[in-house]
Amino acid sequence: MRKSSYVALIFHMLLFIGTTSAQQLLPLDEDAYYEKIQKEVYHNHDSTRIDNYLLLSEYWLQKDSIKSKEALRHAQRLAKKDSVLWGRTLFYEAQYYNQQNQKDRAKQTYEAAISALEKSEHPADKKILAATWYNLALNQFGKKGYDYVVGILTNKAIPLASELKDTLITAHYYSQLGLVFMSVGQFDKAEEQHFKALELLKNIEDEGIIHLHTYFNLVSNYCYKPDSKRAKIYLDKAAHILKPYPNSPHYPNYYYQEGMYYTTTTNATKALESLSKGVELAKKYGQMQILQMLEFRIYNNYLMQRDYTKAKDVLENIVEDGLLIREANNKKIVFQQLAIVNEALGNYKTAFQWQKQASVLSDSLQEANLLEKMNELEIVHTTTEKQRTIDKLNLEKIEAGIENSDKNFKITILAVTLALLLIISLLIYRNYSKQRKLNQQIQINHKQQLLQIENERRFEASQSILQGEEQERHRIAQDLHDSMGGMLASIRMQLSKDLLPSTEKRHTIVQQLDQAIVEMRRISRNLMPETLKNLGLEIALRELCESMANKNLKVQFEAYNLSRDIPFETALAFYRISQECISNTLKHAHATMVIVQISQDDNRLNLTIEDDGRGFEKNKTPHGLGIKNIKNRVNLINGTLEMATSQGEGTTINIECYV
């Protein structure tokens, strides 16, 4: 097999290992599947609703990250009271973080899911546990390598699936193990694992998504061996599965495999036709990862045809799109291939620059052979410049009729001198470029330090203002309670006696004083709620919700697992945020219902405030002082703020922090 084909193999496998959802196990008839789970989220039983919300989150994972997260949040609100059900939601939360390329946060959430799910003996939880172990292995592949992934598959995922006697999932993990062996060039071992998967699947009459992925993997394996005849057998099997579903989003992957098959049979024309069909469908379905895999395969075909110009254009498009080169290994390979095609086109200087960028990446990956290649390109570039100078001098010699050996010798000496000067100039330029980059980096670091200091000053100023505001509220509340309250109470006692001749007038004045005392106490409580200090956050929030409800607005309060040991600063921030949000709803939202929900999971505190009002467009509506105060209070407790709203769809505010 050509070197370029082998590079394509390594590139494909790095992409697969680096993306935990590269082979989503959604049913072939995705439309019917979506309609089914969409209906069942309204089931009366909470556990059924949770499972279907999680399936919705998985369905939208690669299509619409906002809808995926929204479904996940619905599931988590329902699952907060059950630690095992909460563990299921943690797996899907980790999948979401992984899809967003938040690798460290995904790793922590996978580990939390494993800790929760290992406590359950329910088959559904063990199945998710196996998937959690496998996806954690993929997440850590870049740090721990192939051995770690193989170990997790053989010691965790496959044993759990076998214990459950889940034939389909066990076959899936055997096929994934085959992919790992294929990625390191062990095609016979890969074939052995794929055949284990087929052995498990042979008694299942209705071929589905697991069969399809296994056939795809076998096509790839036989193309890389190469064995085009056997590759064609499994390509036809995959086509047979897909035939009843002409609009299936799995067709881009099918055309990728078909393009590989035609590449193996050296039928470049048909290979490009198949790959082009795949590109068109991948764009239609928004499948960006498979799109760039198809484009890289197109590049590979142009390279085999020695059409270096088209090959270069494809690679430059891949670099511009950026998705396929998010991983350092993938980026290094693309840069190397750009150096190769530019070298083939005679663009030695450009080839040198691409190889230089690849060498920077290879330094971090400890691949010293790229440095040697860069030096070779530099020598070629220098030699080419030297040859151009010699050719120019020889042309001048011919035109001038200089034929004696003396002058030839002088010209040779001059050419050598110019070549040496060129080499020295290149070295000086390289040193100058490195020094300039170093100076630029120093300036950038200095600016970042200044910006950090300025941000810290602003944060301290905001903190001081809010603390001063709370201290002043406390002082005014204390004065109202101790001074004005005492005075009004004393006057009331005096007036309640027979100091006025008219009983009716005395009664009227006493009523007015009672109202003044109630109003004074309400103002004092709003300034600094005594309930918060004495009875804790849960009772204070419940009292706040009851006090702010009216005949036009129902305020529903829910609290789960709330501790009495929450630090006062954090409790006060959550109280003020709730007060501000409900107040904003009363003023602007035209809502009929507000739900205030607060929960605690170990040291994680979560507050959600949701209304059914008219909402607003975040990008078009200017944020007033209330929103800014909420953001400042969230920053003071090192929390995170998420706001979901749109015109006519209500508003949901979610705040999280650790206590």
PyMOL commands that set and color helices and strands:
alter all, ss='L'
color gray80, all
select helices_A, chain A and resi 3-18+30-40+46-60+65-79+83-99+103-117+123-139+141-163+167-183+187-201+209-224+228-242+251-264+268-285+288-304+308-321+328-344+348-364+369-400+405-496+503-527+530-535+537-548+568-589+625-636
alter helices_A, ss='H'
color red, helices_A
select strands_A, chain A and resi 554-560+593-601+604-611+640-645+651-658
alter strands_A, ss='S'
color yellow, strands_A
deselect
rebuild
show_as cartoon
